């Protein structure tokens, strides 16, 4: 659980995408080394931080 919270701090905060729930999804994926599968264009901002599958 701590790894997820610490990963939240690693996720960049972009002015054009400040959704805290999306950031939790990204932090969980980062902590667990899981890819994120999404069609949400805003997730492209995090390519390179987490693995994204379109």
mmCIF file as Biopython writes it, N, C-alpha, C and O atoms, coordinates in Angstrom:
data_model
#
loop_
_atom_site.group_PDB
_atom_site.id
_atom_site.type_symbol
_atom_site.label_atom_id
_atom_site.label_alt_id
_atom_site.label_comp_id
_atom_site.label_asym_id
_atom_site.label_entity_id
_atom_site.label_seq_id
_atom_site.pdbx_PDB_ins_code
_atom_site.Cartn_x
_atom_site.Cartn_y
_atom_site.Cartn_z
_atom_site.occupancy
_atom_site.B_iso_or_equiv
_atom_site.auth_seq_id
_atom_site.auth_asym_id
_atom_site.pdbx_PDB_model_num
ATOM 1   N N  . UNK A ? 1  ? 0.828  -1.198 0.000   1.0 0.0 1  A 1 
ATOM 2   C CA . UNK A ? 1  ? 0.000  0.000  0.000   1.0 0.0 1  A 1 
ATOM 3   C C  . UNK A ? 1  ? 0.869  1.256  0.000   1.0 0.0 1  A 1 
ATOM 4   O O  . UNK A ? 1  ? 0.558  2.210  -0.712  1.0 0.0 1  A 1 
ATOM 5   N N  . UNK A ? 2  ? 1.935  1.278  0.771   1.0 0.0 2  A 1 
ATOM 6   C CA . UNK A ? 2  ? 2.805  2.455  0.799   1.0 0.0 2  A 1 
ATOM 7   C C  . UNK A ? 2  ? 3.421  2.729  -0.559  1.0 0.0 2  A 1 
ATOM 8   O O  . UNK A ? 2  ? 3.623  3.884  -0.935  1.0 0.0 2  A 1 
ATOM 9   N N  . UNK A ? 3  ? 3.719  1.668  -1.297  1.0 0.0 3  A 1 
ATOM 10  C CA . UNK A ? 3  ? 4.319  1.837  -2.620  1.0 0.0 3  A 1 
ATOM 11  C C  . UNK A ? 3  ? 3.376  2.593  -3.551  1.0 0.0 3  A 1 
ATOM 12  O O  . UNK A ? 3  ? 3.828  3.374  -4.389  1.0 0.0 3  A 1 
ATOM 13  N N  . UNK A ? 4  ? 2.078  2.370  -3.413  1.0 0.0 4  A 1 
ATOM 14  C CA . UNK A ? 4  ? 1.103  3.062  -4.256  1.0 0.0 4  A 1 
ATOM 15  C C  . UNK A ? 4  ? 1.073  4.552  -3.933  1.0 0.0 4  A 1 
ATOM 16  O O  . UNK A ? 4  ? 1.023  5.388  -4.835  1.0 0.0 4  A 1 
ATOM 17  N N  . UNK A ? 5  ? 1.104  4.873  -2.663  1.0 0.0 5  A 1 
ATOM 18  C CA . UNK A ? 5  ? 1.091  6.289  -2.253  1.0 0.0 5  A 1 
ATOM 19  C C  . UNK A ? 5  ? 2.383  6.968  -2.684  1.0 0.0 5  A 1 
ATOM 20  O O  . UNK A ? 5  ? 2.354  8.099  -3.171  1.0 0.0 5  A 1 
ATOM 21  N N  . UNK A ? 6  ? 3.508  6.298  -2.513  1.0 0.0 6  A 1 
ATOM 22  C CA . UNK A ? 6  ? 4.778  6.881  -2.938  1.0 0.0 6  A 1 
ATOM 23  C C  . UNK A ? 6  ? 4.831  7.044  -4.452  1.0 0.0 6  A 1 
ATOM 24  O O  . UNK A ? 6  ? 5.410  8.009  -4.950  1.0 0.0 6  A 1 
ATOM 25  N N  . UNK A ? 7  ? 4.243  6.124  -5.176  1.0 0.0 7  A 1 
ATOM 26  C CA . UNK A ? 7  ? 4.199  6.232  -6.636  1.0 0.0 7  A 1 
ATOM 27  C C  . UNK A ? 7  ? 3.330  7.404  -7.077  1.0 0.0 7  A 1 
ATOM 28  O O  . UNK A ? 7  ? 3.581  8.007  -8.120  1.0 0.0 7  A 1 
ATOM 29  N N  . UNK A ? 8  ? 2.319  7.724  -6.292  1.0 0.0 8  A 1 
ATOM 30  C CA . UNK A ? 8  ? 1.463  8.874  -6.605  1.0 0.0 8  A 1 
ATOM 31  C C  . UNK A ? 8  ? 2.293  10.148 -6.705  1.0 0.0 8  A 1 
ATOM 32  O O  . UNK A ? 8  ? 2.011  11.023 -7.524  1.0 0.0 8  A 1 
ATOM 33  N N  . UNK A ? 9  ? 3.316  10.241 -5.866  1.0 0.0 9  A 1 
ATOM 34  C CA . UNK A ? 9  ? 4.178  11.421 -5.871  1.0 0.0 9  A 1 
ATOM 35  C C  . UNK A ? 9  ? 5.080  11.484 -7.096  1.0 0.0 9  A 1 
ATOM 36  O O  . UNK A ? 9  ? 5.587  12.553 -7.436  1.0 0.0 9  A 1 
ATOM 37  N N  . UNK A ? 10 ? 5.283  10.356 -7.758  1.0 0.0 10 A 1 
ATOM 38  C CA . UNK A ? 10 ? 6.139  10.288 -8.941  1.0 0.0 10 A 1 
ATOM 39  C C  . UNK A ? 10 ? 5.373  10.701 -10.201 1.0 0.0 10 A 1 
ATOM 40  O O  . UNK A ? 10 ? 5.972  11.168 -11.169 1.0 0.0 10 A 1 
ATOM 41  N N  . UNK A ? 11 ? 4.056  10.528 -10.187 1.0 0.0 11 A 1 
ATOM 42  C CA . UNK A ? 11 ? 3.233  10.847 -11.357 1.0 0.0 11 A 1 
ATOM 43  C C  . UNK A ? 11 ? 3.242  12.362 -11.562 1.0 0.0 11 A 1 
ATOM 44  O O  . UNK A ? 11 ? 2.864  13.111 -10.662 1.0 0.0 11 A 1 
ATOM 45  N N  . UNK A ? 12 ? 3.670  12.816 -12.743 1.0 0.0 12 A 1 
ATOM 46  C CA . UNK A ? 12 ? 3.706  14.256 -13.002 1.0 0.0 12 A 1 
ATOM 47  C C  . UNK A ? 12 ? 2.315  14.881 -12.918 1.0 0.0 12 A 1 
ATOM 48  O O  . UNK A ? 12 ? 1.317  14.248 -13.263 1.0 0.0 12 A 1 
ATOM 49  N N  . UNK A ? 13 ? 2.265  16.106 -12.466 1.0 0.0 13 A 1 
ATOM 50  C CA . UNK A ? 13 ? 1.011  16.849 -12.383 1.0 0.0 13 A 1 
ATOM 51  C C  . UNK A ? 13 ? 0.996  17.867 -13.520 1.0 0.0 13 A 1 
ATOM 52  O O  . UNK A ? 13 ? 1.722  18.860 -13.487 1.0 0.0 13 A 1 
ATOM 53  N N  . UNK A ? 14 ? 0.166  17.609 -14.521 1.0 0.0 14 A 1 
ATOM 54  C CA . UNK A ? 14 ? 0.062  18.476 -15.685 1.0 0.0 14 A 1 
ATOM 55  C C  . UNK A ? 14 ? -1.135 19.404 -15.529 1.0 0.0 14 A 1 
ATOM 56  O O  . UNK A ? 14 ? -2.179 18.993 -15.024 1.0 0.0 14 A 1 
ATOM 57  N N  . UNK A ? 15 ? -0.990 20.651 -15.959 1.0 0.0 15 A 1 
ATOM 58  C CA . UNK A ? 15 ? -2.105 21.607 -15.883 1.0 0.0 15 A 1 
ATOM 59  C C  . UNK A ? 15 ? -3.322 21.123 -16.658 1.0 0.0 15 A 1 
ATOM 60  O O  . UNK A ? 15 ? -4.456 21.359 -16.242 1.0 0.0 15 A 1 
ATOM 61  N N  . UNK A ? 16 ? -3.096 20.444 -17.786 1.0 0.0 16 A 1 
ATOM 62  C CA . UNK A ? 16 ? -4.208 20.001 -18.613 1.0 0.0 16 A 1 
ATOM 63  C C  . UNK A ? 16 ? -4.829 18.685 -18.148 1.0 0.0 16 A 1 
ATOM 64  O O  . UNK A ? 16 ? -5.790 18.207 -18.751 1.0 0.0 16 A 1 
ATOM 65  N N  . UNK A ? 17 ? -4.284 18.095 -17.077 1.0 0.0 17 A 1 
ATOM 66  C CA . UNK A ? 17 ? -4.856 16.847 -16.553 1.0 0.0 17 A 1 
ATOM 67  C C  . UNK A ? 17 ? -4.560 16.746 -15.064 1.0 0.0 17 A 1 
ATOM 68  O O  . UNK A ? 17 ? -3.464 16.358 -14.660 1.0 0.0 17 A 1 
ATOM 69  N N  . UNK A ? 18 ? -5.541 17.097 -14.262 1.0 0.0 18 A 1 
ATOM 70  C CA . UNK A ? 18 ? -5.356 17.120 -12.817 1.0 0.0 18 A 1 
ATOM 71  C C  . UNK A ? 18 ? -6.312 16.172 -12.083 1.0 0.0 18 A 1 
ATOM 72  O O  . UNK A ? 18 ? -6.521 16.312 -10.878 1.0 0.0 18 A 1 
ATOM 73  N N  . UNK A ? 19 ? -6.886 15.219 -12.801 1.0 0.0 19 A 1 
ATOM 74  C CA . UNK A ? 19 ? -7.856 14.303 -12.208 1.0 0.0 19 A 1 
ATOM 75  C C  . UNK A ? 19 ? -7.169 13.388 -11.188 1.0 0.0 19 A 1 
ATOM 76  O O  . UNK A ? 19 ? -6.323 12.575 -11.562 1.0 0.0 19 A 1 
ATOM 77  N N  . UNK A ? 20 ? -7.526 13.513 -9.902  1.0 0.0 20 A 1 
ATOM 78  C CA . UNK A ? 20 ? -6.843 12.715 -8.875  1.0 0.0 20 A 1 
ATOM 79  C C  . UNK A ? 20 ? -7.114 11.216 -8.999  1.0 0.0 20 A 1 
ATOM 80  O O  . UNK A ? 20 ? -6.268 10.407 -8.619  1.0 0.0 20 A 1 
ATOM 81  N N  . UNK A ? 21 ? -8.264 10.839 -9.517  1.0 0.0 21 A 1 
ATOM 82  C CA . UNK A ? 21 ? -8.582 9.413  -9.646  1.0 0.0 21 A 1 
ATOM 83  C C  . UNK A ? 21 ? -7.778 8.773  -10.776 1.0 0.0 21 A 1 
ATOM 84  O O  . UNK A ? 21 ? -7.327 7.634  -10.656 1.0 0.0 21 A 1 
ATOM 85  N N  . UNK A ? 22 ? -7.602 9.504  -11.865 1.0 0.0 22 A 1 
ATOM 86  C CA . UNK A ? 22 ? -6.734 9.005  -12.935 1.0 0.0 22 A 1 
ATOM 87  C C  . UNK A ? 22 ? -5.307 8.869  -12.422 1.0 0.0 22 A 1 
ATOM 88  O O  . UNK A ? 22 ? -4.610 7.914  -12.764 1.0 0.0 22 A 1 
ATOM 89  N N  . UNK A ? 23 ? -4.876 9.809  -11.612 1.0 0.0 23 A 1 
ATOM 90  C CA . UNK A ? 23 ? -3.527 9.757  -11.058 1.0 0.0 23 A 1 
ATOM 91  C C  . UNK A ? 23 ? -3.366 8.546  -10.134 1.0 0.0 23 A 1 
ATOM 92  O O  . UNK A ? 23 ? -2.290 7.951  -10.078 1.0 0.0 23 A 1 
ATOM 93  N N  . UNK A ? 24 ? -4.422 8.181  -9.413  1.0 0.0 24 A 1 
ATOM 94  C CA . UNK A ? 24 ? -4.375 6.968  -8.577  1.0 0.0 24 A 1 
ATOM 95  C C  . UNK A ? 24 ? -4.253 5.711  -9.437  1.0 0.0 24 A 1 
ATOM 96  O O  . UNK A ? 24 ? -3.518 4.786  -9.089  1.0 0.0 24 A 1 
ATOM 97  N N  . UNK A ? 25 ? -4.968 5.677  -10.549 1.0 0.0 25 A 1 
ATOM 98  C CA . UNK A ? 25 ? -4.847 4.550  -11.476 1.0 0.0 25 A 1 
ATOM 99  C C  . UNK A ? 25 ? -3.412 4.449  -11.976 1.0 0.0 25 A 1 
ATOM 100 O O  . UNK A ? 25 ? -2.826 3.366  -11.990 1.0 0.0 25 A 1 
ATOM 101 N N  . UNK A ? 26 ? -2.851 5.579  -12.384 1.0 0.0 26 A 1 
ATOM 102 C CA . UNK A ? 26 ? -1.481 5.600  -12.883 1.0 0.0 26 A 1 
ATOM 103 C C  . UNK A ? 26 ? -0.482 5.202  -11.800 1.0 0.0 26 A 1 
ATOM 104 O O  . UNK A ? 26 ? 0.460  4.459  -12.076 1.0 0.0 26 A 1 
ATOM 105 N N  . UNK A ? 27 ? -0.671 5.679  -10.585 1.0 0.0 27 A 1 
ATOM 106 C CA . UNK A ? 27 ? 0.236  5.349  -9.485  1.0 0.0 27 A 1 
ATOM 107 C C  . UNK A ? 27 ? 0.181  3.863  -9.158  1.0 0.0 27 A 1 
ATOM 108 O O  . UNK A ? 27 ? 1.213  3.252  -8.882  1.0 0.0 27 A 1 
ATOM 109 N N  . UNK A ? 28 ? -1.002 3.283  -9.185  1.0 0.0 28 A 1 
ATOM 110 C CA . UNK A ? 28 ? -1.145 1.854  -8.931  1.0 0.0 28 A 1 
ATOM 111 C C  . UNK A ? 28 ? -0.437 1.057  -10.015 1.0 0.0 28 A 1 
ATOM 112 O O  . UNK A ? 28 ? 0.274  0.093  -9.730  1.0 0.0 28 A 1 
ATOM 113 N N  . UNK A ? 29 ? -0.636 1.467  -11.251 1.0 0.0 29 A 1 
ATOM 114 C CA . UNK A ? 29 ? 0.040  0.783  -12.364 1.0 0.0 29 A 1 
ATOM 115 C C  . UNK A ? 29 ? 1.551  0.884  -12.222 1.0 0.0 29 A 1 
ATOM 116 O O  . UNK A ? 29 ? 2.262  -0.094 -12.454 1.0 0.0 29 A 1 
ATOM 117 N N  . UNK A ? 30 ? 2.042  2.037  -11.848 1.0 0.0 30 A 1 
ATOM 118 C CA . UNK A ? 30 ? 3.475  2.229  -11.672 1.0 0.0 30 A 1 
ATOM 119 C C  . UNK A ? 30 ? 4.005  1.354  -10.538 1.0 0.0 30 A 1 
ATOM 120 O O  . UNK A ? 30 ? 5.039  0.705  -10.694 1.0 0.0 30 A 1 
ATOM 121 N N  . UNK A ? 31 ? 3.316  1.327  -9.408  1.0 0.0 31 A 1 
ATOM 122 C CA . UNK A ? 31 ? 3.759  0.552  -8.246  1.0 0.0 31 A 1 
ATOM 123 C C  . UNK A ? 31 ? 3.747  -0.946 -8.523  1.0 0.0 31 A 1 
ATOM 124 O O  . UNK A ? 31 ? 4.614  -1.680 -8.046  1.0 0.0 31 A 1 
ATOM 125 N N  . UNK A ? 32 ? 2.760  -1.396 -9.295  1.0 0.0 32 A 1 
ATOM 126 C CA . UNK A ? 32 ? 2.611  -2.828 -9.564  1.0 0.0 32 A 1 
ATOM 127 C C  . UNK A ? 32 ? 3.304  -3.260 -10.856 1.0 0.0 32 A 1 
ATOM 128 O O  . UNK A ? 32 ? 3.326  -4.443 -11.194 1.0 0.0 32 A 1 
ATOM 129 N N  . UNK A ? 33 ? 3.871  -2.283 -11.573 1.0 0.0 33 A 1 
ATOM 130 C CA . UNK A ? 33 ? 4.507  -2.545 -12.864 1.0 0.0 33 A 1 
ATOM 131 C C  . UNK A ? 33 ? 3.508  -3.157 -13.856 1.0 0.0 33 A 1 
ATOM 132 O O  . UNK A ? 33 ? 3.823  -4.107 -14.571 1.0 0.0 33 A 1 
ATOM 133 N N  . UNK A ? 34 ? 2.303  -2.589 -13.878 1.0 0.0 34 A 1 
ATOM 134 C CA . UNK A ? 34 ? 1.242  -3.019 -14.777 1.0 0.0 34 A 1 
ATOM 135 C C  . UNK A ? 34 ? 1.092  -1.992 -15.895 1.0 0.0 34 A 1 
ATOM 136 O O  . UNK A ? 34 ? 1.340  -0.806 -15.675 1.0 0.0 34 A 1 
ATOM 137 N N  . UNK A ? 35 ? 0.696  -2.417 -17.072 1.0 0.0 35 A 1 
ATOM 138 C CA . UNK A ? 35 ? 0.375  -1.449 -18.125 1.0 0.0 35 A 1 
ATOM 139 C C  . UNK A ? 35 ? -1.003 -0.845 -17.874 1.0 0.0 35 A 1 
ATOM 140 O O  . UNK A ? 35 ? -1.835 -1.435 -17.185 1.0 0.0 35 A 1 
ATOM 141 N N  . UNK A ? 36 ? -1.228 0.319  -18.432 1.0 0.0 36 A 1 
ATOM 142 C CA . UNK A ? 36 ? -2.540 0.958  -18.374 1.0 0.0 36 A 1 
ATOM 143 C C  . UNK A ? 36 ? -3.158 0.841  -19.762 1.0 0.0 36 A 1 
ATOM 144 O O  . UNK A ? 36 ? -2.547 1.211  -20.764 1.0 0.0 36 A 1 
ATOM 145 N N  . UNK A ? 37 ? -4.378 0.321  -19.800 1.0 0.0 37 A 1 
ATOM 146 C CA . UNK A ? 37 ? -5.111 0.215  -21.052 1.0 0.0 37 A 1 
ATOM 147 C C  . UNK A ? 37 ? -6.205 1.279  -21.024 1.0 0.0 37 A 1 
ATOM 148 O O  . UNK A ? 37 ? -7.100 1.247  -20.179 1.0 0.0 37 A 1 
ATOM 149 N N  . UNK A ? 38 ? -6.119 2.215  -21.955 1.0 0.0 38 A 1 
ATOM 150 C CA . UNK A ? 38 ? -7.081 3.311  -21.967 1.0 0.0 38 A 1 
ATOM 151 C C  . UNK A ? 38 ? -7.153 3.945  -23.338 1.0 0.0 38 A 1 
ATOM 152 O O  . UNK A ? 38 ? -6.182 3.938  -24.096 1.0 0.0 38 A 1 
ATOM 153 N N  . UNK A ? 39 ? -8.317 4.494  -23.648 1.0 0.0 39 A 1 
ATOM 154 C CA . UNK A ? 39 ? -8.499 5.281  -24.867 1.0 0.0 39 A 1 
ATOM 155 C C  . UNK A ? 39 ? -8.517 6.765  -24.530 1.0 0.0 39 A 1 
ATOM 156 O O  . UNK A ? 39 ? -8.699 7.600  -25.416 1.0 0.0 39 A 1 
ATOM 157 N N  . UNK A ? 40 ? -8.333 7.098  -23.268 1.0 0.0 40 A 1 
ATOM 158 C CA . UNK A ? 40 ? -8.326 8.489  -22.826 1.0 0.0 40 A 1 
ATOM 159 C C  . UNK A ? 40 ? -7.068 9.183  -23.347 1.0 0.0 40 A 1 
ATOM 160 O O  . UNK A ? 40 ? -5.952 8.803  -22.993 1.0 0.0 40 A 1 
ATOM 161 N N  . UNK A ? 41 ? -7.250 10.187 -24.177 1.0 0.0 41 A 1 
ATOM 162 C CA . UNK A ? 41 ? -6.124 10.905 -24.780 1.0 0.0 41 A 1 
ATOM 163 C C  . UNK A ? 41 ? -5.214 11.546 -23.732 1.0 0.0 41 A 1 
ATOM 164 O O  . UNK A ? 41 ? -4.016 11.702 -23.969 1.0 0.0 41 A 1 
ATOM 165 N N  . UNK A ? 42 ? -5.763 11.912 -22.594 1.0 0.0 42 A 1 
ATOM 166 C CA . UNK A ? 42 ? -4.957 12.580 -21.565 1.0 0.0 42 A 1 
ATOM 167 C C  . UNK A ? 42 ? -3.911 11.645 -20.956 1.0 0.0 42 A 1 
ATOM 168 O O  . UNK A ? 42 ? -2.901 12.102 -20.420 1.0 0.0 42 A 1 
ATOM 169 N N  . UNK A ? 43 ? -4.155 10.347 -21.039 1.0 0.0 43 A 1 
ATOM 170 C CA . UNK A ? 43 ? -3.181 9.403  -20.504 1.0 0.0 43 A 1 
ATOM 171 C C  . UNK A ? 43 ? -1.893 9.398  -21.324 1.0 0.0 43 A 1 
ATOM 172 O O  . UNK A ? 43 ? -0.848 8.963  -20.841 1.0 0.0 43 A 1 
ATOM 173 N N  . UNK A ? 44 ? -1.970 9.875  -22.549 1.0 0.0 44 A 1 
ATOM 174 C CA . UNK A ? 44 ? -0.759 9.943  -23.383 1.0 0.0 44 A 1 
ATOM 175 C C  . UNK A ? 44 ? 0.311  10.838 -22.759 1.0 0.0 44 A 1 
ATOM 176 O O  . UNK A ? 44 ? 1.498  10.691 -23.051 1.0 0.0 44 A 1 
ATOM 177 N N  . UNK A ? 45 ? -0.107 11.752 -21.913 1.0 0.0 45 A 1 
ATOM 178 C CA . UNK A ? 45 ? 0.849  12.631 -21.219 1.0 0.0 45 A 1 
ATOM 179 C C  . UNK A ? 45 ? 1.832  11.826 -20.368 1.0 0.0 45 A 1 
ATOM 180 O O  . UNK A ? 45 ? 2.946  12.280 -20.107 1.0 0.0 45 A 1 
ATOM 181 N N  . UNK A ? 46 ? 1.426  10.652 -19.945 1.0 0.0 46 A 1 
ATOM 182 C CA . UNK A ? 46 ? 2.210  9.848  -19.007 1.0 0.0 46 A 1 
ATOM 183 C C  . UNK A ? 46 ? 2.999  8.740  -19.679 1.0 0.0 46 A 1 
ATOM 184 O O  . UNK A ? 46 ? 3.603  7.902  -19.009 1.0 0.0 46 A 1 
ATOM 185 N N  . UNK A ? 47 ? 2.992  8.738  -21.009 1.0 0.0 47 A 1 
ATOM 186 C CA . UNK A ? 47 ? 3.781  7.756  -21.744 1.0 0.0 47 A 1 
ATOM 187 C C  . UNK A ? 47 ? 5.249  7.949  -21.370 1.0 0.0 47 A 1 
ATOM 188 O O  . UNK A ? 47 ? 5.777  9.058  -21.453 1.0 0.0 47 A 1 
ATOM 189 N N  . UNK A ? 48 ? 5.883  6.899  -20.973 1.0 0.0 48 A 1 
ATOM 190 C CA . UNK A ? 48 ? 7.258  6.984  -20.494 1.0 0.0 48 A 1 
ATOM 191 C C  . UNK A ? 48 ? 7.332  6.902  -18.979 1.0 0.0 48 A 1 
ATOM 192 O O  . UNK A ? 48 ? 8.360  6.515  -18.424 1.0 0.0 48 A 1 
ATOM 193 N N  . UNK A ? 49 ? 6.248  7.266  -18.309 1.0 0.0 49 A 1 
ATOM 194 C CA . UNK A ? 49 ? 6.187  7.134  -16.847 1.0 0.0 49 A 1 
ATOM 195 C C  . UNK A ? 49 ? 5.612  5.748  -16.518 1.0 0.0 49 A 1 
ATOM 196 O O  . UNK A ? 49 ? 6.125  5.029  -15.660 1.0 0.0 49 A 1 
ATOM 197 N N  . UNK A ? 50 ? 4.549  5.405  -17.215 1.0 0.0 50 A 1 
ATOM 198 C CA . UNK A ? 50 ? 3.943  4.068  -17.104 1.0 0.0 50 A 1 
ATOM 199 C C  . UNK A ? 50 ? 3.783  3.508  -18.504 1.0 0.0 50 A 1 
ATOM 200 O O  . UNK A ? 50 ? 3.752  4.265  -19.474 1.0 0.0 50 A 1 
ATOM 201 N N  . UNK A ? 51 ? 3.682  2.201  -18.623 1.0 0.0 51 A 1 
ATOM 202 C CA . UNK A ? 51 ? 3.456  1.584  -19.925 1.0 0.0 51 A 1 
ATOM 203 C C  . UNK A ? 51 ? 2.002  1.781  -20.312 1.0 0.0 51 A 1 
ATOM 204 O O  . UNK A ? 51 ? 1.104  1.439  -19.543 1.0 0.0 51 A 1 
ATOM 205 N N  . UNK A ? 52 ? 1.763  2.325  -21.487 1.0 0.0 52 A 1 
ATOM 206 C CA . UNK A ? 52 ? 0.413  2.561  -21.964 1.0 0.0 52 A 1 
ATOM 207 C C  . UNK A ? 52 ? 0.101  1.667  -23.151 1.0 0.0 52 A 1 
ATOM 208 O O  . UNK A ? 52 ? 0.933  1.470  -24.037 1.0 0.0 52 A 1 
ATOM 209 N N  . UNK A ? 53 ? -1.108 1.132  -23.154 1.0 0.0 53 A 1 
ATOM 210 C CA . UNK A ? 53 ? -1.590 0.320  -24.270 1.0 0.0 53 A 1 
ATOM 211 C C  . UNK A ? 53 ? -2.835 1.003  -24.810 1.0 0.0 53 A 1 
ATOM 212 O O  . UNK A ? 53 ? -3.779 1.287  -24.074 1.0 0.0 53 A 1 
ATOM 213 N N  . UNK A ? 54 ? -2.814 1.260  -26.122 1.0 0.0 54 A 1 
ATOM 214 C CA . UNK A ? 54 ? -3.928 1.960  -26.775 1.0 0.0 54 A 1 
ATOM 215 C C  . UNK A ? 54 ? -4.738 1.003  -27.587 1.0 0.0 54 A 1 
ATOM 216 O O  . UNK A ? 54 ? -5.720 1.401  -28.214 1.0 0.0 54 A 1 
#
